[in-house]
Amino acid sequence: MSTAVVEGPMPCPPGDLDQLVELANRVFRPHGGDMRREYPLLFDPENLENLRIVKLERRIVSHVGLSIRDASILGFPLRVVSVGAVCTAPEARGRGFATALMQDAVAHSRANGCSLMLISGSRGLYHRMGAVNLTAFLKCRIHANSVPSVAGAIKVSPAEEKDIPLLSQLYQREPVRFHRPAEDWCKLLKAGMLMNHEADTFVAYDSGSLAAYACVQRPTSDSPPRIGEYAGSRAAVRLMIPWIAKYYSAGSVEITLMPRDVEMQLLLQNEGTTFEQQPFGGTVLIIDVPAFFAALRGFVKERVGGSLEISTDENRVTFRLGNEETSWAPPSEITTNVFHGLPNNEKTNSLHEALRLIFPVPLLWYGLNYV
């Protein structure tokens, strides 16, 4: 009896990209759509090394897509891998291919300097490897006829390619962000997608200068237009909302606040706006504990000085302050505590007071970088 030939995990060969897109479309877009057009950062000929596949009898039957980008959290750099388009052909499921590919994805990402993994999904597969669900954001709905508490006149219009240098400048000022080169901006605006939904990007000019932009998921029968990324003047973003509602003939606009956006939160609270918790759109895992805390070293020192000692190994982080010590393990617990903060049942002492000055760390929000 012959044995089926299995190849991989391995990167997608240059000549097999069309075949891979065909598989992704078959799984994710059975009723129409093109994953290559919608996710240009992922299904890019320049990203083949990060498209991890398994072949069965020379046909691609399973895939894990990786988009590796540098990012900044409050000025401190780290490298992040976003995981998407995880799929297996129906006829090849149940053979462990996706599990093998996710293990390969972690190893490949760590080898390329990544310490944080963002996964656009909440499958048991991801939870078994330690990834966790996090609720680290706020959202609210603003009625179209609500009067902004800020005054001013702006000119709003759809973004064009000529706006990209200015869009990039505004995004660069965000305290928690991906590093998004101009080439990415061009591809993402052309794709017209935001967090797995068709979207538009609008710009607001004030006296001829770009003041803000907002990326908006188009409304559906079940949901209003949703602002899922913005940058620039928060007052200008607020002034854009009535225009956006009118553009879509919508009665309200939903907005997800960008990470730790205290200014926008206070602005809207002053109008009587109420907020809901917004989960991260998937699961999160710190995949390289030593590298992650090495990246955070300057962040920690600014918050509490150099008296706090941090030691790490592959699955544990230990904090020491004088004679006090505590450890977090495994990476799932570390990830939760880093981005949610210390559990309420933690005893209070000098060490835990210091840790509460550091954690939670703001979590990256996908925005246009969703894959």
C-alpha positions as CSV (number, residue, x, y, z in Angstrom):
1,M,0.0,0.0,0.0
2,S,1.4,3.4,-1.0
3,T,1.8,6.2,1.6
4,A,0.5,9.7,0.8
5,V,3.4,12.1,0.3
6,V,3.3,14.9,2.8
7,E,5.6,18.0,2.4
8,G,6.1,20.7,5.0
9,P,5.6,22.7,7.0
10,M,7.5,24.9,4.6
11,P,7.3,28.3,2.9
12,C,5.1,28.7,-0.1
13,P,7.1,28.2,-3.3
14,P,7.0,31.1,-5.8
15,G,5.1,29.1,-8.4
16,D,2.4,28.0,-5.9
17,L,0.9,31.3,-4.7
18,D,-2.1,31.1,-7.1
19,Q,-2.8,27.6,-5.8
20,L,-2.6,28.9,-2.2
21,V,-5.0,31.8,-2.9
22,E,-7.3,29.3,-4.5
23,L,-7.4,27.2,-1.2
24,A,-7.9,30.4,0.9
25,N,-10.8,31.5,-1.3
26,R,-12.3,28.0,-1.2
27,V,-12.3,28.0,2.6
28,F,-13.0,31.7,3.4
29,R,-14.8,33.1,0.3
30,P,-16.9,30.2,-1.0
31,H,-19.6,32.7,-2.2
32,G,-17.2,35.1,-3.8
33,G,-14.3,37.4,-3.0
34,D,-10.6,37.4,-3.4
35,M,-8.3,37.0,-0.4
36,R,-5.3,38.2,-2.4
37,R,-7.0,41.5,-3.1
38,E,-8.4,41.8,0.4
39,Y,-5.2,41.0,2.3
40,P,-2.3,42.4,0.2
41,L,0.2,42.3,3.0
42,L,-0.3,38.6,3.4
43,F,-0.7,37.2,-0.1
44,D,2.2,39.2,-1.5
45,P,4.9,37.6,-3.7
46,E,7.4,39.3,-1.3
47,N,5.9,37.5,1.7
48,L,6.2,33.9,0.5
49,E,8.7,33.0,3.2
50,N,6.0,33.8,5.8
51,L,3.2,31.9,4.0
52,R,3.7,28.5,5.8
53,I,2.1,25.5,4.0
54,V,1.7,21.7,4.0
55,K,1.4,19.8,0.8
56,L,-0.3,16.5,0.3
57,E,0.5,14.7,-2.9
58,R,2.0,18.0,-4.2
59,R,-1.1,20.0,-3.6
60,I,-1.3,22.7,-0.9
61,V,-3.9,21.5,1.7
62,S,-3.1,23.6,4.8
63,H,-1.8,27.1,5.4
64,V,-0.9,29.5,8.2
65,G,-0.2,33.1,7.0
66,L,2.2,35.4,8.8
67,S,2.6,39.1,8.5
68,I,5.8,40.3,10.4
69,R,6.1,43.9,11.2
70,D,7.9,46.1,13.7
71,A,5.7,48.0,16.1
72,S,6.0,50.5,19.0
73,I,4.3,50.5,22.4
74,L,4.7,53.9,24.0
75,G,7.9,54.5,22.1
76,F,9.6,51.1,22.8
77,P,10.1,48.9,19.8
78,L,9.2,45.2,19.4
79,R,8.6,42.9,16.5
80,V,5.1,41.5,16.1
81,V,3.7,38.6,13.9
82,S,0.1,38.8,12.9
83,V,-1.4,35.4,12.0
84,G,-4.3,35.0,9.5
85,A,-5.9,32.9,6.8
86,V,-5.3,29.7,8.8
87,C,-7.1,27.0,6.8
88,T,-7.0,23.3,5.8
89,A,-8.8,21.8,2.8
90,P,-11.9,19.9,4.0
91,E,-10.6,16.6,2.6
92,A,-7.3,16.9,4.6
93,R,-8.7,17.9,8.0
94,G,-8.1,15.8,11.1
95,R,-4.5,15.0,10.3
96,G,-2.8,17.5,12.5
97,F,-1.6,19.8,9.7
98,A,-2.8,23.0,11.2
99,T,-1.3,22.1,14.6
100,A,2.1,21.4,12.9
101,L,1.9,24.7,11.0
102,M,1.1,26.7,14.1
103,Q,4.1,25.2,15.9
104,D,6.2,26.0,12.8
105,A,4.7,29.6,12.8
106,V,5.9,30.2,16.3
107,A,9.4,28.8,15.6
108,H,9.7,30.8,12.3
109,S,8.4,34.0,14.0
110,R,10.8,33.7,16.9
111,A,13.7,33.1,14.5
112,N,12.7,36.3,12.8
113,G,12.8,38.3,16.0
114,C,9.1,38.3,16.9
115,S,8.1,38.2,20.6
116,L,4.4,38.9,20.3
117,M,1.8,37.0,18.2
118,L,-1.6,38.3,17.3
119,I,-4.0,35.7,15.8
120,S,-7.2,36.7,14.0
121,G,-9.3,33.9,15.5
122,S,-10.3,32.2,18.7
123,R,-10.2,28.5,17.8
124,G,-9.4,25.8,20.3
125,L,-6.2,25.2,18.3
126,Y,-4.9,28.6,19.4
127,H,-6.0,28.2,23.0
128,R,-4.2,24.9,23.2
129,M,-1.0,26.6,22.3
130,G,-1.5,29.1,25.0
131,A,-3.1,32.1,23.2
132,V,-5.6,34.0,25.2
133,N,-8.6,36.2,24.6
134,L,-8.2,39.8,25.8
135,T,-10.7,42.6,26.4
136,A,-8.4,45.7,26.3
137,F,-10.4,48.3,24.4
138,L,-13.5,50.5,24.6
139,K,-16.1,51.2,22.0
140,C,-19.2,53.4,21.9
141,R,-22.0,54.5,19.5
142,I,-22.6,58.1,18.6
143,H,-25.9,59.2,17.2
144,A,-25.8,61.1,13.9
145,N,-27.6,64.1,15.3
146,S,-25.5,64.4,18.5
147,V,-23.8,67.8,18.7
148,P,-20.0,67.6,19.2
149,S,-18.7,69.3,22.3
150,V,-15.8,70.7,20.2
151,A,-16.2,73.5,17.8
152,G,-14.6,74.0,14.4
153,A,-15.0,73.6,10.7
154,I,-13.3,70.9,8.8
155,K,-13.4,69.6,5.2
156,V,-13.9,65.8,5.0
157,S,-13.4,63.7,1.8
158,P,-12.4,60.1,0.9
159,A,-8.6,59.6,1.1
160,E,-6.6,59.5,-2.0
161,E,-3.1,58.2,-2.8
162,K,-1.7,61.7,-2.7
163,D,-2.7,61.8,1.0
164,I,-0.5,58.9,2.0
165,P,2.5,60.8,3.2
166,L,0.3,62.9,5.5
167,L,-1.6,59.8,6.6
168,S,1.7,58.2,7.5
169,Q,2.8,61.3,9.5
170,L,-0.4,61.2,11.6
171,Y,-0.2,57.5,12.3
172,Q,3.5,57.8,13.3
173,R,2.4,60.0,16.2
174,E,0.2,57.3,17.7
175,P,1.8,56.0,20.9
176,V,0.8,52.3,20.2
177,R,1.2,51.4,16.5
178,F,2.6,49.2,13.8
179,H,5.5,50.6,11.7
180,R,3.7,51.0,8.4
181,P,5.8,51.9,5.4
182,A,4.4,53.9,2.5
183,E,4.3,50.7,0.4
184,D,1.9,49.2,2.9
185,W,-0.3,52.3,2.9
186,C,-0.6,52.1,-0.8
187,K,-1.6,48.4,-0.8
188,L,-4.0,48.8,2.1
189,L,-5.9,51.8,0.8
190,K,-6.3,50.1,-2.6
191,A,-7.6,46.9,-0.9
192,G,-10.4,48.8,0.9
193,M,-10.6,46.4,3.8
194,L,-10.6,46.9,7.6
195,M,-10.7,44.1,10.1
196,N,-12.3,41.6,7.6
197,H,-14.9,44.1,6.3
198,E,-15.1,46.4,3.3
199,A,-14.1,49.9,4.4
200,D,-13.4,53.4,3.4
201,T,-10.8,55.8,4.6
202,F,-11.7,59.5,5.0
203,V,-9.5,62.5,5.7
204,A,-10.3,65.8,7.5
205,Y,-8.5,69.0,6.5
206,D,-8.5,72.1,8.6
207,S,-7.4,75.3,6.8
208,G,-5.6,73.2,4.2
209,S,-3.7,71.0,6.6
210,L,-4.5,67.3,7.3
211,A,-5.9,67.2,10.8
212,A,-7.1,63.6,11.1
213,Y,-8.2,60.5,9.3
214,A,-10.7,57.7,10.0
215,C,-11.0,54.2,8.5
216,V,-14.6,53.1,8.5
217,Q,-16.2,49.7,8.0
218,R,-19.1,50.1,5.7
219,P,-22.5,49.6,7.4
220,T,-24.5,46.4,6.9
221,S,-28.1,45.5,7.7
222,D,-27.0,44.5,11.2
223,S,-24.4,47.1,12.1
224,P,-23.8,50.9,11.6
225,P,-20.6,52.3,10.1
226,R,-17.7,51.5,12.4
227,I,-14.5,53.5,12.8
228,G,-11.8,50.9,13.4
229,E,-8.7,53.1,13.1
230,Y,-8.1,56.8,13.3
231,A,-5.2,59.2,14.0
232,G,-4.6,62.8,14.3
233,S,-6.6,65.5,16.2
234,R,-9.2,63.8,18.3
235,A,-11.4,66.9,18.0
236,A,-11.2,66.6,14.2
237,V,-12.1,62.9,14.4
238,R,-15.2,63.8,16.5
239,L,-16.2,66.5,14.0
240,M,-15.9,63.9,11.2
241,I,-18.6,61.6,12.7
242,P,-21.7,63.5,11.6
243,W,-20.3,63.7,8.1
244,I,-19.6,60.0,8.1
245,A,-23.1,59.2,9.3
246,K,-24.5,61.3,6.5
247,Y,-22.2,59.8,3.9
248,Y,-23.7,56.3,4.7
249,S,-27.2,57.6,5.5
250,A,-26.8,56.0,8.9
251,G,-28.4,56.9,12.2
252,S,-25.3,56.4,14.2
253,V,-21.6,55.6,14.0
254,E,-19.7,53.2,16.2
255,I,-16.1,53.9,17.1
256,T,-13.4,51.7,18.8
257,L,-11.1,53.8,20.8
258,M,-7.4,53.4,19.9
259,P,-5.2,52.0,22.7
260,R,-5.2,54.1,25.9
261,D,-6.8,57.1,24.1
262,V,-7.6,59.1,27.2
263,E,-8.2,62.3,25.1
264,M,-10.9,60.7,23.0
265,Q,-12.4,59.0,26.0
266,L,-12.7,62.3,28.0
267,L,-14.0,64.2,25.0
268,L,-16.8,61.7,24.5
269,Q,-17.5,61.3,28.2
270,N,-18.1,65.1,28.5
271,E,-20.9,64.6,26.0
272,G,-22.5,61.9,28.1
273,T,-21.3,59.0,26.0
274,T,-21.2,55.6,27.6
275,F,-18.7,52.9,26.6
276,E,-18.7,49.1,26.2
277,Q,-15.8,46.7,26.5
278,Q,-14.3,45.8,23.1
279,P,-12.5,42.5,22.9
280,F,-9.4,42.2,20.8
281,G,-10.3,40.7,17.5
282,G,-8.7,37.3,18.0
283,T,-6.2,35.8,20.5
284,V,-2.8,36.9,21.7
285,L,0.3,35.2,22.9
286,I,3.8,36.3,24.0
287,I,5.8,33.7,22.1
288,D,9.3,34.8,23.2
289,V,9.2,35.8,26.9
290,P,12.9,36.9,27.2
291,A,12.8,39.0,24.0
292,F,9.5,40.6,25.0
293,F,10.7,41.7,28.4
294,A,14.0,42.8,26.9
295,A,12.0,45.1,24.5
296,L,10.1,46.4,27.6
297,R,13.2,47.2,29.6
298,G,13.2,50.9,28.9
299,F,9.5,51.1,29.5
300,V,9.8,49.5,32.9
301,K,12.8,51.7,33.9
302,E,10.8,54.8,33.1
303,R,7.9,53.7,35.2
304,V,9.7,52.3,38.3
305,G,13.4,52.9,38.0
306,G,16.1,50.3,38.1
307,S,15.4,48.7,41.4
308,L,13.0,46.2,39.9
309,E,14.8,43.1,38.7
310,I,13.3,41.0,35.9
311,S,14.6,37.5,35.0
312,T,13.1,35.3,32.3
313,D,13.3,31.9,30.7
314,E,11.2,30.4,27.9
315,N,8.1,29.9,30.0
316,R,8.4,32.2,33.0
317,V,9.1,35.7,34.2
318,T,10.2,36.5,37.7
319,F,10.1,39.9,39.3
320,R,12.2,40.9,42.4
321,L,12.2,44.0,44.5
322,G,14.4,43.8,47.5
323,N,13.4,40.7,49.4
324,E,10.0,40.3,47.6
325,E,9.6,38.0,44.6
326,T,6.8,36.8,42.3
327,S,6.7,34.7,39.2
328,W,4.3,34.4,36.3
329,A,4.0,31.2,34.2
330,P,3.2,29.8,31.6
331,P,3.2,32.3,28.7
332,S,-0.7,32.3,28.7
333,E,-0.7,33.7,32.2
334,I,2.2,36.1,31.4
335,T,0.2,37.4,28.3
336,T,-2.9,37.9,30.4
337,N,-1.2,39.7,33.2
338,V,0.9,41.9,30.9
339,F,-2.1,43.2,28.9
340,H,-4.9,42.9,31.5
341,G,-3.0,43.7,34.6
342,L,-2.4,41.9,37.9
343,P,-5.2,39.7,39.3
344,N,-7.3,41.4,42.0
345,N,-6.4,38.6,44.4
346,E,-2.7,39.5,44.3
347,K,-1.5,40.5,47.8
348,T,-0.5,44.1,48.2
349,N,3.2,44.8,48.9
350,S,5.9,47.0,47.5
351,L,6.6,44.6,44.6
352,H,3.0,44.4,43.5
353,E,2.5,48.1,43.9
354,A,5.5,48.5,41.5
355,L,4.0,46.0,39.1
356,R,0.7,47.8,39.0
357,L,2.6,50.9,37.9
358,I,3.8,48.9,34.8
359,F,0.9,46.7,33.9
360,P,-1.3,46.5,32.0
361,V,0.8,47.4,29.0
362,P,-1.3,48.8,26.1
363,L,-2.1,46.2,23.5
364,L,-1.7,46.8,19.8
365,W,-4.9,47.3,17.9
366,Y,-4.9,45.7,14.4
367,G,-6.6,48.4,12.4
368,L,-5.5,48.3,8.8
369,N,-2.8,45.7,9.6
370,Y,-5.4,43.0,10.3
371,V,-4.7,39.7,8.3
